[in-house]
Amino acid sequence: MAAVRCPFCNSEESRVVDSRDYEAGDAIRRRRECSTCERRYTTYERIEEVPLMVEKRDGGDEVFARQKLLKGLLRATEKRGIPLERLERAVDEIENDLRRKPGRPVTTQMVGEGALRHLREIDKVAYVRFASVYRQFEDIDEFQEELARLERSGDEAARHDESLDPTAGSGREQGGHGAWVTQETQ
């Protein structure tokens, strides 16, 4: 490990005066004092990450490009009012999920399916937009099939929610002593 040199006198002798996490915990900020000239300076210690390699459909490899994925999500959500922070969080979660799969090669399919999974939760229109490009729809029938699949997954989620809450979707809520009360909706 290389010694830290004072930026003022080039000495390798210093002591750490203060140490704390920096920003989102991705670095450690150290305040140092030079033993020779007694001036203070700041250093940052970061983990050097191994690049995440993605296997492309044509068999080639490329480094995972966060900006490329974010650009695709931005294009899919254009004029949908989705906050940039929400999309950046989705990219973070997709990347973290991919990094947690040790020993398995990461494929573009895994990246695309991760994006679709997040877009399904964020915005259904953006989901269909992204799916149409990612899955390379050729005609209107493929759009309709994807919409039907989206509706089926929504129905399954609704049925799951109803199984957890007996009043869900019934227009009724449980009153005192187990009696059902009809709730008017407009």
SULURSUL-V381158 format. One record per helix or strand. SS is the DSSP state (@ for helix, = for strand). FROM is the first residue (numbers start at 1). TO is the last residue. Records with the same first field share a line. If there is no record, write none. Layout:
SS: FROM-TO  FROM-TO
This chain:
=: 14-22  27-34  40-46  53-55  61-63  106-107  172-174  180-182
@: 66-76  84-99  108-122  124-134  140-164  176-178
